Amino acid sequence: MTRESNPDEMEGPEQVEIPINGTLDLHTFRPSDVKELLPHYLAACRAEGILQVRIIHGKGTGRLRETVHSILKHLPGIASFKQADEGGGGWGATIVVLEP
């Protein structure tokens, strides 16, 4: 899976490889990318047999967490999701269980 990055507005988008390992750190993405990225990443995890995914959205104001949870509520194939425990990021991360 790749993402487009544009650190210099003068250059075109650059493809960056995103590992499909069950952990998605959203800190490196624009919030506007999350609605498209999240379903694709979860589908890629399912295809790899990864059925538990940790999404790191950070604590901040909670807006990104709300966006992630809203997306998860409407996606098919989600068995459940919950706030991570303190060792997994607490309220700065969400654990998603995918249906097989």
N, C-alpha and C positions, 0 to 999 in steps of 0.2 A: 504494500500500500504506500502511496506517496502523497505528499502535500505540496502545494505550491507556496513558495516563499519569495518575497520581493523586498529584500533589505534595502535596495537602492532603487528608488522610483524610476530612474533612468534606464534600468535594465529590465528585461523580460522576466517572467516567472521562472523559478528554478524548482525542479522536482527534488524532493527530499524523501528518503525512504523512512517509513514508519514501521517499526518492528511489530509483528502480530504476536504478542507474548502475553496478552491478558491484562496489560496495564496501559491505559491511555492517559497521558498527561496533557491536559488542555492548555497549560500555561504557554505553550509555544504557538498557539493558534489564535486567530482573530475570533472573537465571539460570534461574528456573522458566519463563520465557517462551520460552527458546531452542528447546526441543523442538518447539514449534508454529511459531515464527517462521521458523526456518531452512528447512524444506521449502517454505513458502509463498514466501519471498523467492527461493529458487533457481528455483521454478516461474515466478515473475514475470520473473526475468532471462531464462530460456529463452524465454518468450513474447515478450520484447523483442529476442530474437536475441543476447543477451549470454551467451556460452558460457564465459567465464573470469571467476570471481568471487573477490574478496579478502574474507575474513572476518577482521575484527580482533577478537580475543578477549582481547588483552593477555597479558602475560608472567606476572605474579602467581605463584600457586602451581601453575598448570598445570591446575587442575581444570576450568576452562571450556574450555580447549583439548581436554582429554580428552573432555568432553561433546560438543563440536562434532565431533571425529573419530569418536566412537562413532555419532553420528547419521548422519554421512556414509557410514560403512561399511554402513549398513542402508538407505539411500535408493536407489531405482531412478534411473537416468539420470545417475549420477555416473561419468564416465570415469576420473578420477583426482583425488587431492588430495595436497598436500605443504606443508611449511613454506615460508613466503615467504623470499625472499633478504633479505639485510640491508637493502637499499634499500626493500623492501616491508614491513618490520616484523619480519623475522627470526622467531624462535619465538613472537612475539606475534601472528602472523597466519598464516592458512592460505589457500593458493591452491587453488581448486576448478575443475576443468575439467568442464563438463557435456557430456553426449552431445547431439548435435543432435536 
